[in-house]
């Protein structure tokens, strides 16, 4: 399922944005569609995967953000938050270079470090990166959506994960917005 999520498409067969299946039609967000529409051919050769081992779930205390999921959700961005993820090169080429393409959620800056990941012959197949989110405005709001896509130099692989961020100005005991 990790390969399926990161290789999914966010447009339909006509190239239009996926629509939410709700009473009021609207463009689907990450909560409506997850990674997007399944693309089986791309899932067979995804290039990169966000690998997670079953034992990671058993070591988890109360911090779901420690899981190496193929998505990022920040539910309480007050000032800044940094999240780490690790990708594994599963492509046929041992030598590959990927560049980060960021679509930041509205009202948030999103910085990926390092912005370029290079895999070399005989080198590590894993690479860890950090994504830092900074609130540009101090507004109590709902979730805003974006994405992080790793594109390889050969333009064969596009590995996209959804991003959801909710900025908060102050904590409310009865705050249940999601």
C-alpha positions as CSV (number, residue, x, y, z in Angstrom):
1,X,0.0,0.0,0.0
2,X,3.0,2.3,0.5
3,X,3.9,2.0,-3.2
4,X,0.3,2.7,-4.2
5,X,-0.1,5.9,-2.2
6,X,3.1,7.6,-3.4
7,X,2.5,6.7,-7.0
8,X,-1.2,7.7,-7.1
9,X,-2.6,10.4,-9.3
10,X,-4.6,13.5,-8.1
11,X,-6.3,13.9,-11.4
12,X,-9.0,11.8,-13.1
13,X,-8.8,10.1,-16.5
14,X,-9.6,13.4,-18.2
15,X,-6.8,15.3,-16.4
16,X,-9.2,17.2,-14.1
17,X,-8.8,17.4,-10.3
18,X,-10.5,14.6,-8.4
19,X,-13.9,15.7,-7.0
20,X,-15.0,14.9,-3.4
21,X,-17.9,12.5,-3.3
22,X,-20.1,14.6,-1.0
23,X,-23.4,16.5,-1.0
24,X,-21.7,19.7,-2.1
25,X,-19.2,19.0,-5.0
26,X,-15.8,20.4,-4.4
27,X,-12.2,19.5,-5.3
28,X,-11.1,16.6,-3.2
29,X,-8.5,17.3,-0.5
30,X,-6.1,14.8,1.1
31,X,-8.7,13.7,3.6
32,X,-11.2,12.9,0.8
33,X,-8.8,11.0,-1.5
34,X,-5.6,10.1,0.5
35,X,-2.8,9.8,-2.0
36,X,-5.2,9.9,-5.0
37,X,-6.3,7.5,-7.7
38,X,-4.4,4.2,-7.9
39,X,-2.0,4.0,-10.8
40,X,-1.0,0.2,-10.9
41,X,1.6,0.6,-13.6
42,X,3.4,3.3,-11.6
43,X,3.1,1.3,-8.4
44,X,5.0,-1.5,-9.9
45,X,8.1,0.8,-10.4
46,X,7.7,3.6,-7.9
47,X,11.4,4.6,-7.7
48,X,11.1,5.6,-4.0
49,X,9.1,4.2,-1.1
50,X,8.4,5.3,2.4
51,X,9.2,2.0,4.0
52,X,7.8,1.0,7.4
53,X,8.4,-2.1,9.3
54,X,5.7,-3.8,11.4
55,X,7.8,-3.5,14.6
56,X,7.6,0.3,14.3
57,X,3.9,0.1,15.2
58,X,4.7,-1.9,18.4
59,X,7.4,0.5,19.6
60,X,5.0,3.5,19.1
61,X,4.1,5.3,22.3
62,X,1.6,8.1,21.8
63,X,3.5,9.8,18.9
64,X,2.1,8.8,15.5
65,X,4.3,11.4,13.9
66,X,7.3,9.0,14.4
67,X,5.9,6.6,11.9
68,X,7.5,6.8,8.4
69,X,4.1,7.3,6.7
70,X,3.7,8.3,3.0
71,X,1.9,11.5,4.1
72,X,2.4,14.3,6.6
73,X,-0.3,15.8,8.9
74,X,0.3,18.6,11.4
75,X,-2.8,19.3,13.4
76,X,-1.5,22.1,15.6
77,X,1.0,24.4,13.9
78,X,1.5,27.4,16.1
79,X,5.0,28.6,15.0
80,X,7.1,25.9,13.4
81,X,7.2,22.1,13.3
82,X,9.8,19.8,11.7
83,X,8.9,16.3,10.6
84,X,11.4,13.6,9.3
85,X,10.8,10.9,6.7
86,X,13.0,8.3,5.1
87,X,12.7,7.1,1.5
88,X,14.2,3.9,0.1
89,X,15.4,3.7,-3.5
90,X,13.7,0.6,-5.0
91,X,14.2,1.7,-8.6
92,X,16.2,-0.5,-11.0
93,X,19.0,2.1,-11.2
94,X,21.5,2.2,-8.3
95,X,22.4,5.7,-9.3
96,X,19.5,8.2,-9.1
97,X,19.0,11.8,-8.1
98,X,15.7,13.1,-6.8
99,X,14.7,16.8,-6.4
100,X,11.9,18.0,-4.0
101,X,9.0,19.8,-5.5
102,X,7.0,21.6,-2.8
103,X,3.3,22.7,-3.0
104,X,3.0,24.4,0.4
105,X,-0.4,24.6,2.2
106,X,-1.9,28.1,2.1
107,X,-0.6,30.3,4.9
108,X,2.4,28.0,5.6
109,X,6.0,27.9,4.3
110,X,7.4,24.5,3.8
111,X,11.1,23.8,3.5
112,X,12.7,20.4,2.6
113,X,16.2,19.7,3.7
114,X,18.1,18.4,1.8
115,X,16.2,19.5,-1.3
116,X,18.1,17.0,-3.4
117,X,18.7,13.3,-2.6
118,X,21.4,11.4,-4.5
119,X,21.8,7.6,-4.5
120,X,25.2,6.3,-5.7
121,X,26.3,2.9,-6.8
122,X,27.3,0.8,-3.7
123,X,26.0,3.5,-1.4
124,X,23.0,3.6,1.0
125,X,19.6,2.8,-0.5
126,X,17.9,5.0,2.2
127,X,17.9,8.7,2.6
128,X,16.3,10.8,5.5
129,X,15.0,14.3,4.9
130,X,13.3,16.9,7.1
131,X,10.3,19.1,6.3
132,X,9.9,22.3,8.3
133,X,6.6,24.0,8.4
134,X,6.3,27.7,9.5
135,X,3.0,29.5,10.0
136,X,3.0,32.7,7.9
137,X,0.0,34.0,9.6
138,X,-1.3,33.6,13.2
139,X,-4.8,32.5,12.3
140,X,-7.0,29.9,13.9
141,X,-8.1,27.9,10.9
142,X,-9.1,24.6,9.3
143,X,-6.7,22.3,7.5
144,X,-4.8,23.6,4.4
145,X,-3.4,21.1,1.9
146,X,-0.4,20.7,-0.2
147,X,2.1,18.0,-1.3
148,X,5.7,17.0,-1.5
149,X,6.9,15.3,-4.7
150,X,10.3,13.8,-5.4
151,X,11.1,13.9,-9.1
152,X,14.1,12.0,-10.5
153,X,16.4,13.5,-13.1
154,X,15.5,10.9,-15.6
155,X,11.8,12.0,-15.3
156,X,10.7,8.4,-14.9
157,X,9.6,8.6,-11.3
158,X,7.3,11.1,-9.6
159,X,6.8,10.2,-5.9
160,X,4.1,12.3,-4.3
161,X,2.7,12.4,-0.7
162,X,-0.1,14.6,0.6
163,X,0.4,17.2,3.3
164,X,-2.3,18.6,5.6
165,X,-1.6,21.4,8.1
166,X,-3.8,23.2,10.5
167,X,-2.6,26.4,12.0
168,X,-3.7,27.3,15.5
169,X,-3.4,30.6,17.3
170,X,-4.5,29.4,20.7
171,X,-5.6,26.2,22.3
172,X,-9.3,25.8,23.0
173,X,-10.6,23.1,25.3
174,X,-13.6,22.5,23.1
175,X,-11.8,22.9,19.8
176,X,-13.0,19.9,17.7
177,X,-12.4,21.3,14.2
178,X,-10.4,18.9,12.0
